[in-house]
């Protein structure tokens, strides 16, 4: 194995100075409830962003929302999948609200 590394070493370049981004980037519109929907879950953003498009970086354990290059919200990623729609929101500081859709077999 040492001979393979010796052959490749002159071809290797140094790592870049900026950290490598491992999240997935989305451009999403903020809805009228000041929330963005990311993979069936909703996360709150500041009310002033209603109707605007924001960038959302989805990481393994958190969701970060940016307006231009400024971070405006950061939430722990919700592990649940809201299928069928659930009655809870994963974003903090928001009260749960009922989904208006009635699914067959769902309770009242």
C-alpha positions as CSV (number, residue, x, y, z in Angstrom):
1,X,0.0,0.0,0.0
2,X,2.9,2.3,0.6
3,X,3.9,2.2,-3.0
4,X,0.4,3.4,-4.1
5,X,0.6,6.3,-1.7
6,X,4.1,7.2,-3.0
7,X,2.8,7.2,-6.6
8,X,-0.3,9.4,-5.7
9,X,1.4,11.8,-3.2
10,X,2.8,14.2,-5.9
11,X,-0.8,14.5,-7.3
12,X,-2.5,15.4,-4.0
13,X,-3.3,19.1,-3.3
14,X,-3.9,20.7,0.1
15,X,-7.4,20.9,1.5
16,X,-9.3,24.1,0.9
17,X,-9.3,26.7,3.7
18,X,-13.2,27.0,3.9
19,X,-15.0,24.1,5.5
20,X,-16.8,21.6,3.3
21,X,-20.6,22.0,3.5
22,X,-22.3,18.6,4.0
23,X,-25.9,19.8,4.1
24,X,-28.5,20.0,1.3
25,X,-29.5,23.4,0.1
26,X,-33.1,24.3,-0.8
27,X,-34.7,27.6,-1.9
28,X,-38.1,27.8,-0.4
29,X,-40.9,30.4,-0.1
30,X,-42.1,31.4,3.4
31,X,-45.8,30.7,3.7
32,X,-48.4,32.9,5.3
33,X,-47.9,31.3,8.7
34,X,-44.1,32.3,8.6
35,X,-43.1,28.7,8.1
36,X,-41.1,26.8,5.5
37,X,-41.8,23.2,4.6
38,X,-38.8,20.9,4.4
39,X,-39.4,17.2,3.6
40,X,-43.0,17.2,5.0
41,X,-42.0,19.1,8.2
42,X,-42.6,22.8,8.9
43,X,-40.1,25.1,10.6
44,X,-40.8,28.7,11.8
45,X,-39.0,31.8,10.4
46,X,-39.3,35.5,11.3
47,X,-42.7,37.0,10.3
48,X,-41.0,39.7,8.2
49,X,-40.1,37.0,5.7
50,X,-43.6,36.0,4.8
51,X,-43.9,35.7,1.0
52,X,-40.1,35.8,0.4
53,X,-37.8,33.1,-0.8
54,X,-35.2,31.9,1.7
55,X,-32.4,29.5,1.5
56,X,-32.7,26.4,3.8
57,X,-29.7,24.2,4.6
58,X,-30.8,20.8,5.7
59,X,-28.2,19.0,7.9
60,X,-28.4,15.6,9.5
61,X,-29.5,17.0,12.9
62,X,-30.6,20.6,12.2
63,X,-32.2,23.0,9.7
64,X,-30.7,26.4,9.2
65,X,-32.6,29.2,7.3
66,X,-30.8,32.1,5.6
67,X,-32.2,35.4,4.2
68,X,-29.5,36.4,1.7
69,X,-26.4,35.4,3.6
70,X,-27.7,36.1,7.0
71,X,-28.9,33.3,9.3
72,X,-32.4,34.0,10.5
73,X,-33.5,30.7,12.1
74,X,-32.0,27.5,13.3
75,X,-34.0,24.5,14.5
76,X,-33.3,21.0,15.6
77,X,-34.3,18.7,12.7
78,X,-37.6,17.0,13.4
79,X,-37.2,13.2,13.2
80,X,-40.9,12.6,12.4
81,X,-42.4,12.4,9.0
82,X,-45.8,14.0,8.9
83,X,-47.5,11.5,6.6
84,X,-50.5,11.6,7.0
85,X,-50.4,15.2,8.3
86,X,-49.8,15.3,12.0
87,X,-51.2,17.7,14.5
88,X,-47.8,18.8,15.8
89,X,-45.3,21.3,14.4
90,X,-41.6,20.6,14.8
91,X,-40.6,24.2,15.0
92,X,-40.2,25.6,18.6
93,X,-42.3,28.5,20.0
94,X,-45.3,27.5,17.9
95,X,-48.5,26.0,19.2
96,X,-49.8,22.9,17.5
97,X,-52.7,23.3,15.2
98,X,-55.0,20.8,13.7
99,X,-54.7,19.7,10.1
100,X,-57.9,20.5,8.2
101,X,-57.7,17.3,6.3
102,X,-59.6,14.3,7.7
103,X,-58.0,10.9,6.9
104,X,-60.0,7.7,6.9
105,X,-59.7,6.0,10.2
106,X,-58.3,9.1,11.9
107,X,-59.7,10.0,15.4
108,X,-61.6,13.2,16.0
